[in-house]
Amino acid sequence: MTKEDFALLRESLEQAVAYKNGDKTAARAATHDEAVVLLSKPCYETENMDFQTPLDVAIDVIKDLLHQFAYSGEKDGRATLWTGGLSALESGFEFVGWDNPHFTPELECERTDCHAAAVCGASTPDGYRRLCSKHYQELPNN
C-alpha cells in the first residue's frame, strides 16, 4: 500500500467512526468497497515470506494489546482474559471476535492436563516452564 492508500483508509475509517457515533454530517472519504479493497491489499511480508493485509496486521496488534492489558483470571479452571467492563477492552474483544471471557490455552500451566493460569516460571529438567502456583510449589527448592 502507498502512503496515499493509508491516508485514504485512515480518513475513511475516521469518518465511518464519526458517522457511527452520531455525526450524521460526516462524509465518507471512500466507499465501503474502496475501503475493503485497501484493507485486503497484501502489503506486509512476514518472517515466513507470507503477505498480510493491513486488517491482518491490525488484528494481530490488537490481540497483542489485549494480552497485555486485559484482565487475566480463571473460569471453570481454565486461564482466561476478560474485559472487566472496560469499554476499550470490550471494543477490542469484539473487533478480534473474542468472547468475554476469552479462554487462553497459551497462558495455561505447561504441566500435562493442567489448565490453570500460569503465574510463575521456573527452570526444570525439561527446560523453562510456565507453571500454575500449585505446580510451581511442587518443584524442589521452592
DSSP file (Angstrom, degrees, kcal/mol; ACC not computed):
  #  RESIDUE AA STRUCTURE BP1 BP2  ACC     N-H-->O    O-->H-N    N-H-->O    O-->H-N    TCO  KAPPA ALPHA  PHI   PSI    X-CA   Y-CA   Z-CA
    1    1 A M              0   0    0      0, 0.0     2,-0.1     0, 0.0    37,-0.0   0.000 360.0 360.0 360.0 145.8    0.0    0.0    0.0
    2    2 A T     >  -     0   0    0      1,-0.1     4,-2.2     4,-0.0     5,-0.2  -0.425 360.0-105.7 -88.2 168.2    1.2    3.5   -0.7
    3    3 A K  H  > S+     0   0    0      1,-0.2     4,-2.5     2,-0.2     5,-0.2   0.879 124.2  53.9 -58.9 -37.6    1.2    6.4    1.8
    4    4 A E  H  > S+     0   0    0      2,-0.2     4,-2.6     1,-0.2    -1,-0.2   0.895 105.8  52.2 -65.3 -39.4   -1.8    7.8   -0.1
    5    5 A D  H  > S+     0   0    0      2,-0.2     4,-2.7     1,-0.2    -2,-0.2   0.936 111.2  46.9 -60.5 -46.5   -3.7    4.5    0.3
    6    6 A F  H  X S+     0   0    0     -4,-2.2     4,-2.9     2,-0.2     5,-0.2   0.904 111.7  50.8 -62.6 -41.2   -3.0    4.6    4.1
    7    7 A A  H  X S+     0   0    0     -4,-2.5     4,-2.5     2,-0.2    -1,-0.2   0.923 112.7  46.0 -62.5 -44.2   -4.1    8.2    4.3
    8    8 A L  H  X S+     0   0    0     -4,-2.6     4,-2.5     2,-0.2    -2,-0.2   0.910 113.7  49.2 -64.7 -42.6   -7.4    7.5    2.4
    9    9 A L  H  X S+     0   0    0     -4,-2.7     4,-2.7     2,-0.2     5,-0.2   0.933 111.7  48.2 -63.2 -46.4   -8.0    4.4    4.6
   10   10 A R  H  X S+     0   0    0     -4,-2.9     4,-2.7     1,-0.2     5,-0.2   0.936 113.3  47.3 -60.0 -47.1   -7.4    6.3    7.8
   11   11 A E  H  X S+     0   0    0     -4,-2.5     4,-2.4    -5,-0.2    -1,-0.2   0.904 112.3  50.7 -61.7 -40.8   -9.7    9.2    6.7
   12   12 A S  H  X S+     0   0    0     -4,-2.5     4,-2.4     2,-0.2    -2,-0.2   0.923 112.0  46.3 -62.5 -44.9  -12.3    6.7    5.7
   13   13 A L  H  X S+     0   0    0     -4,-2.7     4,-2.4     2,-0.2    -2,-0.2   0.898 111.8  51.1 -66.8 -40.0  -12.2    4.9    9.0
   14   14 A E  H  X S+     0   0    0     -4,-2.7     4,-2.5    -5,-0.2    -1,-0.2   0.917 112.0  47.2 -62.0 -42.8  -12.3    8.1   11.0
   15   15 A Q  H  X S+     0   0    0     -4,-2.4     4,-2.6     2,-0.2    -2,-0.2   0.899 111.2  51.2 -65.4 -40.4  -15.3    9.3    9.0
   16   16 A A  H  X S+     0   0    0     -4,-2.4     4,-2.5     2,-0.2    -2,-0.2   0.905 111.5  47.6 -64.3 -40.4  -17.1    5.9    9.5
   17   17 A V  H  X S+     0   0    0     -4,-2.4     4,-2.2     2,-0.2    -2,-0.2   0.920 111.6  50.3 -65.8 -43.8  -16.4    6.1   13.2
   18   18 A A  H  <>S+     0   0    0     -4,-2.5     5,-2.7     2,-0.2    -2,-0.2   0.920 112.5  47.3 -59.7 -43.7  -17.7    9.7   13.4
   19   19 A Y  H ><5S+     0   0    0     -4,-2.6     3,-1.5     1,-0.2    -2,-0.2   0.920 111.5  50.3 -63.9 -43.9  -20.9    8.6   11.5
   20   20 A K  H 3<5S+     0   0    0     -4,-2.5    -1,-0.2     1,-0.3    -2,-0.2   0.853 107.0  56.2 -62.3 -34.7  -21.4    5.6   13.7
   21   21 A N  T 3<5S-     0   0    0     -4,-2.2    -1,-0.3    -5,-0.1    -2,-0.2   0.308 132.5 -86.5 -84.7  10.0  -21.0    7.8   16.8
   22   22 A G  T < 5S+     0   0    0     -3,-1.5     2,-1.7     1,-0.2    -3,-0.2   0.384  86.5 130.5 109.2  -4.8  -23.8   10.1   15.6
   23   23 A D    > < +     0   0    0     -5,-2.7     3,-1.7     1,-0.2    -1,-0.2  -0.629  28.0 176.5 -82.5  87.3  -22.2   12.7   13.4
   24   24 A K  T 3  S+     0   0    0     -2,-1.7    -1,-0.2     1,-0.3    -5,-0.1   0.559  73.4  62.9 -72.9  -6.9  -24.6   12.3   10.5
   25   25 A T  T 3  S+     0   0    0     -7,-0.1    -1,-0.3    -3,-0.1     2,-0.2   0.502  73.6 120.5 -92.1  -4.3  -22.9   15.0    8.5
   26   26 A A    <   -     0   0    0     -3,-1.7     2,-0.3   -11,-0.1    -4,-0.0  -0.417  56.3-145.3 -64.5 124.1  -19.6   13.0    8.3
   27   27 A A        -     0   0    0     -2,-0.2     2,-0.5     1,-0.0    -8,-0.1  -0.656  14.2-121.4 -87.0 146.7  -18.8   12.5    4.7
   28   28 A R        -     0   0    0     -2,-0.3   -16,-0.1     1,-0.1     3,-0.1  -0.775  11.1-154.7 -90.6 130.1  -17.1    9.2    3.7
   29   29 A A  S    S+     0   0    0     -2,-0.5     2,-0.3   -18,-0.2    -1,-0.1   0.727  80.9  16.6 -76.3 -21.5  -13.7    9.7    2.1
   30   30 A A  S    S-     0   0    0    -21,-0.1    -1,-0.1   -18,-0.1     2,-0.0  -0.982  86.3-104.2-145.4 155.4  -14.0    6.3    0.3
   31   31 A T     >  -     0   0    0     -2,-0.3     4,-2.2     1,-0.1     5,-0.2  -0.312  38.6-106.0 -72.5 165.0  -16.8    4.0   -0.5
   32   32 A H  H  > S+     0   0    0      1,-0.2     4,-2.5     2,-0.2     5,-0.2   0.910 122.5  53.0 -56.8 -43.6  -17.2    0.8    1.5
   33   33 A D  H  > S+     0   0    0      1,-0.2     4,-2.2     2,-0.2    -1,-0.2   0.886 107.7  50.7 -62.3 -39.3  -15.9   -1.2   -1.5
   34   34 A E  H  > S+     0   0    0      2,-0.2     4,-2.2     1,-0.2    -1,-0.2   0.901 110.6  49.2 -65.0 -40.4  -12.8    1.0   -1.7
   35   35 A A  H  X S+     0   0    0     -4,-2.2     4,-2.8     2,-0.2    -2,-0.2   0.909 110.0  51.1 -65.5 -41.3  -12.1    0.5    2.0
   36   36 A V  H  X S+     0   0    0     -4,-2.5     4,-1.7     1,-0.2    -2,-0.2   0.914 109.9  50.2 -61.7 -42.6  -12.4   -3.2    1.7
   37   37 A V  H  X S+     0   0    0     -4,-2.2     4,-0.7     2,-0.2    -1,-0.2   0.923 112.4  46.9 -61.4 -43.9  -10.0   -3.3   -1.3
   38   38 A L  H >< S+     0   0    0     -4,-2.2     3,-0.7     1,-0.2    -2,-0.2   0.911 113.4  47.7 -65.2 -42.4   -7.5   -1.2    0.7
   39   39 A L  H 3< S+     0   0    0     -4,-2.8    16,-1.3     1,-0.2    17,-0.3   0.768 114.4  47.8 -69.2 -24.5   -7.8   -3.4    3.8
   40   40 A S  H 3< S+     0   0    0     -4,-1.7    -1,-0.2    -5,-0.2    -2,-0.2   0.499  82.1 111.6 -94.2  -5.1   -7.5   -6.6    1.7
   41   41 A K  S << S-     0   0    0     -3,-0.7     2,-0.1    -4,-0.7    11,-0.1  -0.585  71.3-126.7 -76.5 114.7   -4.4   -5.5   -0.3
   42   42 A P        +     0   0    0      0, 0.0    11,-0.2     0, 0.0     3,-0.1  -0.372  52.2 140.4 -61.7 132.9   -1.4   -7.6    0.7
   43   43 A C        +     0   0    0      9,-2.5     2,-0.5     1,-0.2    10,-0.2   0.494  41.3  78.1-150.1 -12.1    1.4   -5.4    1.8
   44   44 A Y  E     -A   52   0A   0      8,-2.0     8,-2.6     0, 0.0     2,-0.5  -0.926  61.1-149.0-113.1 124.0    3.3   -6.7    4.8
   45   45 A E  E     -A   51   0A   0     -2,-0.5     6,-0.2     6,-0.2     2,-0.1  -0.760  16.1-154.3 -90.2 132.1    5.8   -9.5    4.4
   46   46 A T    >   -     0   0    0      4,-2.8     3,-1.9    -2,-0.5    -1,-0.0  -0.378  35.7 -92.3 -96.0 177.6    6.1  -11.8    7.4
   47   47 A E  T 3  S+     0   0    0      1,-0.3    -1,-0.1     2,-0.1    -2,-0.0   0.813 127.0  56.0 -58.8 -30.8    9.0  -13.9    8.6
   48   48 A N  T 3  S-     0   0    0      2,-0.1    -1,-0.3     1,-0.0     3,-0.1   0.255 120.5-108.8 -87.1  13.2    7.6  -16.9    6.6
   49   49 A M  S <  S+     0   0    0     -3,-1.9     2,-0.2     1,-0.2    -2,-0.1   0.713  77.5 135.9  65.0  21.2    7.6  -14.8    3.4
   50   50 A D        -     0   0    0      1,-0.0    -4,-2.8     0, 0.0     2,-0.4  -0.569  52.6-125.8 -89.5 162.1    3.8  -14.6    3.6
   51   51 A F  E     -A   45   0A   0     -6,-0.2     2,-0.3    -2,-0.2    -6,-0.2  -0.915  20.5-160.6-111.1 139.5    1.9  -11.4    2.9
   52   52 A Q  E     -A   44   0A   0     -8,-2.6    -9,-2.5    -2,-0.4    -8,-2.0  -0.863  14.9-127.5-114.7 151.0   -0.5   -9.9    5.4
   53   53 A T     >  -     0   0    0     -2,-0.3     4,-2.2   -11,-0.2     5,-0.2  -0.509  32.4-106.3 -85.8 163.2   -3.2   -7.3    4.8
   54   54 A P  H  > S+     0   0    0      0, 0.0     4,-2.6     0, 0.0     5,-0.1   0.859 123.5  55.5 -56.9 -34.2   -3.5   -4.2    6.9
   55   55 A L  H  > S+     0   0    0    -16,-1.3     4,-2.5     2,-0.2     5,-0.2   0.918 106.2  49.9 -65.8 -42.4   -6.5   -5.8    8.6
   56   56 A D  H  > S+     0   0    0    -17,-0.3     4,-2.3     1,-0.2    -1,-0.2   0.925 112.4  47.9 -59.0 -44.5   -4.5   -8.9    9.5
   57   57 A V  H  X S+     0   0    0     -4,-2.2     4,-2.5     1,-0.2    -2,-0.2   0.917 110.9  50.9 -63.6 -43.9   -1.8   -6.6   10.9
   58   58 A A  H  X S+     0   0    0     -4,-2.6     4,-2.6     1,-0.2    -1,-0.2   0.915 110.2  49.3 -61.0 -43.6   -4.4   -4.6   12.9
   59   59 A I  H  X S+     0   0    0     -4,-2.5     4,-2.5     1,-0.2    -1,-0.2   0.917 111.2  49.7 -63.4 -43.0   -5.9   -7.7   14.4
   60   60 A D  H  X S+     0   0    0     -4,-2.3     4,-2.1     2,-0.2    -2,-0.2   0.915 112.3  47.8 -61.3 -43.0   -2.5   -9.1   15.4
   61   61 A V  H  X S+     0   0    0     -4,-2.5     4,-2.3     2,-0.2    -2,-0.2   0.921 112.2  48.9 -64.5 -44.3   -1.6   -5.7   17.1
   62   62 A I  H  X S+     0   0    0     -4,-2.6     4,-2.6     1,-0.2    -2,-0.2   0.897 109.8  51.9 -65.0 -39.6   -5.0   -5.6   18.9
   63   63 A K  H  X S+     0   0    0     -4,-2.5     4,-2.5     2,-0.2    -1,-0.2   0.916 109.3  50.5 -61.8 -41.6   -4.6   -9.2   20.1
   64   64 A D  H  X S+     0   0    0     -4,-2.1     4,-1.5     1,-0.2    -2,-0.2   0.920 111.8  47.6 -60.2 -43.4   -1.1   -8.3   21.5
   65   65 A L  H  X S+     0   0    0     -4,-2.3     4,-2.7     1,-0.2     5,-0.3   0.894 110.7  51.3 -65.4 -39.7   -2.6   -5.2   23.3
   66   66 A L  H  X S+     0   0    0     -4,-2.6     4,-2.5     1,-0.2    -2,-0.2   0.899 107.6  52.6 -65.2 -39.7   -5.4   -7.3   24.7
   67   67 A H  H  < S+     0   0    0     -4,-2.5    -1,-0.2     1,-0.2    -2,-0.2   0.856 115.7  42.3 -62.2 -32.9   -2.9   -9.9   26.0
   68   68 A Q  H  < S+     0   0    0     -4,-1.5    -2,-0.2    -5,-0.2    -1,-0.2   0.878 128.0  24.4 -81.1 -38.5   -1.0   -7.1   27.7
   69   69 A F  H  < S+     0   0    0     -4,-2.7    -3,-0.2    -5,-0.1    -2,-0.2   0.639  94.3  96.6-110.3 -15.7   -3.9   -5.0   29.1
   70   70 A A  S  < S-     0   0    0     -4,-2.5     2,-0.2    -5,-0.3    13,-0.2  -0.356  83.4 -97.8 -71.6 158.1   -7.0   -7.3   29.5
   71   71 A Y  E     -B   82   0B   0     11,-2.3    11,-2.5    -2,-0.0     2,-0.3  -0.542  36.9-145.4 -75.2 138.6   -7.6   -8.8   33.0
   72   72 A S  E     +B   81   0B   0     -2,-0.2     2,-0.3     9,-0.2     9,-0.2  -0.807  38.0 120.4-105.6 150.4   -6.3  -12.3   33.4
   73   73 A G  E     -B   80   0B   0      7,-2.1     7,-2.8    -2,-0.3     2,-0.4  -0.900  51.6 -84.2-173.1-159.4   -8.0  -14.9   35.5
   74   74 A E  E     -B   79   0B   0     -2,-0.3     2,-0.4     5,-0.3     5,-0.2  -0.981  23.4-174.6-134.3 146.7   -9.7  -18.3   35.5
   75   75 A K  E >  S-B   78   0B   0      3,-2.3     3,-1.6    -2,-0.4    -2,-0.0  -0.978  81.1  -7.6-139.2 128.4  -13.1  -19.6   34.7
   76   76 A D  T 3  S-     0   0    0     -2,-0.4     3,-0.1     1,-0.3    -1,-0.1   0.847 131.0 -56.5  54.7  36.4  -14.0  -23.2   35.1
   77   77 A G  T 3  S+     0   0    0      1,-0.2     2,-0.4    37,-0.0    -1,-0.3   0.615 115.0 114.3  75.0  13.2  -10.4  -24.0   36.0
   78   78 A R  E <  S-B   75   0B   0     -3,-1.6    -3,-2.3    38,-0.1    -1,-0.2  -0.902  72.9-105.8-119.1 146.4   -9.1  -22.6   32.7
   79   79 A A  E     +B   74   0B   0     36,-1.3    25,-2.4    -2,-0.4     2,-0.3  -0.449  48.0 174.4 -68.2 138.2   -6.9  -19.5   32.0
   80   80 A T  E     -BC  73 103B   0     -7,-2.8    -7,-2.1    23,-0.3     2,-0.4  -0.939  31.0-143.2-140.4 161.5   -8.9  -16.5   30.6
   81   81 A L  E     +BC  72 102B   0     21,-2.2    21,-3.3    -2,-0.3     2,-0.3  -0.959  28.8 178.6-116.9 145.2   -8.6  -12.9   29.6
   82   82 A W  E     -B   71   0B   0    -11,-2.5   -11,-2.3    -2,-0.4    18,-0.1  -0.957  35.5-123.1-146.6 164.9  -11.6  -10.7   30.3
   83   83 A T    >   -     0   0    0     -2,-0.3     3,-1.5   -13,-0.2     6,-0.2   0.719  27.0-142.6 -84.5 -23.3  -12.6   -7.0   29.9
   84   84 A G  T 3   -     0   0    0      1,-0.3     3,-0.1   -13,-0.1    -1,-0.1   0.712  68.6 -66.7  65.0  18.4  -13.5   -6.1   33.4
   85   85 A G  T 3  S+     0   0    0      1,-0.3     2,-0.5     2,-0.1    -1,-0.3   0.544  94.2 146.1  80.7   6.5  -16.3   -4.0   31.9
   86   86 A L    <>  -     0   0    0     -3,-1.5     4,-2.6     1,-0.1    -1,-0.3  -0.671  45.5-144.9 -81.3 125.5  -13.9   -1.5   30.3
   87   87 A S  H  > S+     0   0    0     -2,-0.5     4,-2.5     1,-0.2     5,-0.2   0.838  96.7  55.3 -62.1 -35.5  -15.4   -0.3   27.0
   88   88 A A  H  > S+     0   0    0      2,-0.2     4,-1.9     1,-0.2    -1,-0.2   0.922 112.2  43.6 -64.1 -42.3  -12.0    0.0   25.2
   89   89 A L  H  > S+     0   0    0     -3,-0.2     4,-2.9    -6,-0.2    -2,-0.2   0.894 111.5  54.4 -68.4 -39.1  -11.3   -3.7   26.0
   90   90 A E  H  X S+     0   0    0     -4,-2.6     4,-2.4     1,-0.2    -2,-0.2   0.914 108.8  48.8 -59.4 -42.3  -14.8   -4.7   25.1
   91   91 A S  H  X S+     0   0    0     -4,-2.5     4,-2.6     2,-0.2    -1,-0.2   0.906 111.5  49.7 -63.8 -41.7  -14.4   -3.0   21.7
   92   92 A G  H  X S+     0   0    0     -4,-1.9     4,-2.1     2,-0.2    -2,-0.2   0.921 110.5  49.2 -63.3 -44.7  -11.1   -4.8   21.2
   93   93 A F  H  X>S+     0   0    0     -4,-2.9     5,-2.7     1,-0.2     4,-0.8   0.929 113.7  47.2 -59.2 -45.1  -12.6   -8.2   22.1
   94   94 A E  H ><5S+     0   0    0     -4,-2.4     3,-0.6    -5,-0.2    -2,-0.2   0.909 109.5  53.7 -63.5 -42.2  -15.4   -7.5   19.7
   95   95 A F  H 3<5S+     0   0    0     -4,-2.6    -1,-0.2     1,-0.2    -2,-0.2   0.894 114.6  39.3 -61.9 -41.9  -13.1   -6.4   16.9
   96   96 A V  H 3<5S-     0   0    0     -4,-2.1    -1,-0.2    -5,-0.1    -2,-0.2   0.496 116.0-112.5 -89.6  -2.4  -11.0   -9.6   17.1
   97   97 A G  T <<5 +     0   0    0     -4,-0.8     2,-0.3    -3,-0.6    -3,-0.2   0.777  62.5 150.8  82.5  27.5  -14.0  -11.8   17.6
   98   98 A W      < -     0   0    0     -5,-2.7    -1,-0.2    -6,-0.2     2,-0.1  -0.688  42.2-128.7 -93.3 146.1  -13.3  -13.0   21.1
   99   99 A D        -     0   0    0     -2,-0.3    -1,-0.0     2,-0.1    -5,-0.0  -0.459  39.4 -91.9 -77.3 162.4  -15.9  -13.9   23.7
  100  100 A N  S    S+     0   0    0     -2,-0.1     2,-0.2     1,-0.1   -18,-0.1  -0.941 120.6  32.8-119.8 106.6  -15.7  -12.3   27.1
  101  101 A P  S    S-     0   0    0      0, 0.0     2,-0.6     0, 0.0   -19,-0.2   0.455  92.8-155.1 -80.2 161.5  -14.1  -14.1   28.9
  102  102 A H  E     -C   81   0B   0    -21,-3.3   -21,-2.2    -2,-0.2     2,-0.2  -0.928  13.9-130.5-107.3 120.2  -11.7  -15.4   26.3
  103  103 A F  E     -C   80   0B   0     -2,-0.6   -23,-0.3   -23,-0.2     3,-0.1  -0.514  21.1-164.0 -71.6 136.7  -10.1  -18.8   27.1
  104  104 A T    >   +     0   0    0    -25,-2.4     3,-2.0    -2,-0.2   -25,-0.1  -0.770  18.8 174.8-128.6  84.5   -6.3  -18.6   26.6
  105  105 A P  G >  S+     0   0    0      0, 0.0     3,-1.6     0, 0.0    -1,-0.1   0.812  81.9  66.0 -59.0 -28.2   -4.6  -22.0   26.4
  106  106 A E  G 3  S+     0   0    0      1,-0.3     4,-0.0    -3,-0.1    -2,-0.0   0.643 101.5  49.0 -69.3 -12.2   -1.3  -20.2   25.6
  107  107 A L  G <  S+     0   0    0     -3,-2.0    11,-2.8   -28,-0.1    -1,-0.3   0.249  92.0 108.2-107.5  10.8   -1.4  -18.8   29.2
  108  108 A E  B <  S-D  117   0C   0     -3,-1.6     9,-0.2     9,-0.2    22,-0.1  -0.439  83.3 -80.1 -87.9 161.9   -2.1  -22.1   30.9
  109  109 A C        -     0   0    0      7,-2.8    22,-0.2     1,-0.1     5,-0.2  -0.279  35.9-134.5 -54.3 140.3    0.2  -24.1   33.1
  110  110 A E  S    S+     0   0    0     20,-2.8     2,-0.3    -3,-0.1    -1,-0.1   0.287  71.5 109.6 -89.3  11.8    2.6  -26.2   31.0
  111  111 A R  S >  S-     0   0    0     19,-0.1     3,-1.9     3,-0.1    24,-0.0  -0.686  85.3 -92.6 -82.5 141.7    2.1  -29.3   33.0
  112  112 A T  T 3  S+     0   0    0     -2,-0.3    -1,-0.1     1,-0.3     3,-0.1  -0.259 106.9   5.1 -55.5 133.9    0.2  -32.0   31.2
  113  113 A D  T 3  S+     0   0    0      1,-0.2     2,-0.5    -4,-0.1    -1,-0.3   0.623  99.4 119.2  65.5  17.2   -3.6  -31.9   31.9
  114  114 A C    <   +     0   0    0     -3,-1.9    -1,-0.2    -5,-0.2    -3,-0.1  -0.963  31.8 172.7-112.7 124.6   -3.4  -28.7   33.9
  115  115 A H        +     0   0    0     -2,-0.5   -36,-1.3   -38,-0.2    -1,-0.1   0.267  36.0 124.4-112.9   9.4   -5.3  -25.8   32.6
  116  116 A A  S    S-     0   0    0    -38,-0.2    -7,-2.8     1,-0.1   -37,-0.2  -0.288  75.5 -84.9 -67.3 157.2   -4.9  -23.3   35.5
  117  117 A A  B     -D  108   0C   0     -9,-0.2     2,-0.4   -39,-0.1    16,-0.4  -0.414  41.9-121.6 -64.9 133.1   -3.4  -19.9   34.7
  118  118 A A        +     0   0    0    -11,-2.8    14,-0.3    14,-0.2    -1,-0.1  -0.650  41.6 162.1 -75.7 126.1    0.4  -19.9   34.6
  119  119 A V        +     0   0    0     12,-2.2     2,-0.3    -2,-0.4    13,-0.2   0.470  57.2  43.6-123.1  -8.5    1.6  -17.4   37.2
  120  120 A C  E     -E  131   0D   0     11,-2.3    11,-3.0     2,-0.0     2,-0.4  -0.927  61.5-149.5-136.0 158.4    5.3  -18.5   37.7
  121  121 A G  E     +E  130   0D   0     -2,-0.3     2,-0.3     9,-0.2     9,-0.2  -0.981  21.6 167.6-128.6 145.8    8.2  -19.5   35.6
  122  122 A A  E     -E  129   0D   0      7,-2.3     7,-2.7    -2,-0.4     2,-0.4  -0.998  38.0-109.3-154.9 151.6   11.0  -21.9   36.5
  123  123 A S  E     +E  128   0D   0     -2,-0.3     5,-0.2     5,-0.2    -2,-0.0  -0.703  43.3 176.2 -79.2 132.7   13.9  -23.9   35.1
  124  124 A T  E >   -E  127   0D   0      3,-1.4     3,-2.3    -2,-0.4    15,-0.0  -0.807  49.7 -95.7-128.3 170.1   13.1  -27.6   35.1
  125  125 A P  T 3  S+     0   0    0      0, 0.0     3,-0.1     0, 0.0    -2,-0.0   0.771 128.6  52.2 -58.0 -22.8   15.0  -30.6   33.9
  126  126 A D  T 3  S-     0   0    0      1,-0.4     2,-0.2     3,-0.0    -3,-0.0   0.302 125.4 -95.3 -94.1   8.4   12.8  -30.3   30.7
  127  127 A G  E <  S-E  124   0D   0     -3,-2.3    -3,-1.4     2,-0.1    -1,-0.4  -0.561  70.8 -20.6 106.9-175.5   13.7  -26.6   30.2
  128  128 A Y  E     -E  123   0D   0     -5,-0.2     2,-0.4    -2,-0.2    -5,-0.2  -0.511  67.3-174.0 -71.4 133.0   12.0  -23.4   31.3
  129  129 A R  E     -E  122   0D   0     -7,-2.7    -7,-2.3    -2,-0.2     2,-0.5  -0.977  26.4-135.3-132.3 142.8    8.3  -23.9   32.0
  130  130 A R  E     -E  121   0D   0     -2,-0.4   -20,-2.8    -9,-0.2     2,-0.3  -0.868  39.4-178.1 -92.4 126.6    5.4  -21.5   32.9
  131  131 A L  E     -E  120   0D   0    -11,-3.0   -11,-2.3    -2,-0.5   -12,-2.2  -0.875  30.3-113.5-129.9 155.4    3.5  -23.1   35.8
  132  132 A C     >  -     0   0    0     -2,-0.3     4,-2.2   -14,-0.3     5,-0.2  -0.359  46.4-100.7 -74.0 167.8    0.5  -22.5   38.0
  133  133 A S  H  > S+     0   0    0    -16,-0.4     4,-2.3     1,-0.2     5,-0.1   0.869 121.0  55.5 -63.4 -35.9    1.2  -21.8   41.6
  134  134 A K  H  > S+     0   0    0      1,-0.2     4,-1.0     2,-0.2    -1,-0.2   0.953 112.4  40.4 -61.5 -50.4    0.4  -25.4   42.6
  135  135 A H  H  4 S+     0   0    0      1,-0.2     4,-0.5     2,-0.2    -1,-0.2   0.810 112.8  55.9 -72.8 -28.2    2.9  -27.0   40.3
  136  136 A Y  H >< S+     0   0    0     -4,-2.2     3,-1.4     1,-0.2    -1,-0.2   0.928 106.2  50.8 -64.5 -44.4    5.5  -24.3   41.0
  137  137 A Q  H 3< S+     0   0    0     -4,-2.3     5,-0.2     1,-0.3    -1,-0.2   0.746 102.5  61.8 -67.0 -22.5    5.3  -25.1   44.7
  138  138 A E  T 3< S+     0   0    0     -4,-1.0    -1,-0.3    -5,-0.1    -2,-0.2   0.625  82.3 102.3 -77.6 -13.7    5.8  -28.8   43.9
  139  139 A L  S X  S-     0   0    0     -3,-1.4     3,-1.1    -4,-0.5   -15,-0.0  -0.402  86.1 -99.9 -69.0 146.8    9.2  -28.2   42.4
  140  140 A P  T 3  S+     0   0    0      0, 0.0    -1,-0.1     0, 0.0    -2,-0.1  -0.337 107.0  26.5 -62.3 150.5   12.3  -29.0   44.6
  141  141 A N  T 3         0   0    0     -3,-0.1    -2,-0.1     1,-0.1    -3,-0.1   0.650 360.0 360.0  70.0  18.9   13.8  -26.0   46.3
  142  142 A N    <         0   0    0     -3,-1.1    -3,-0.1    -5,-0.2    -1,-0.1   0.369 360.0 360.0-120.0 360.0   10.6  -24.0   46.3
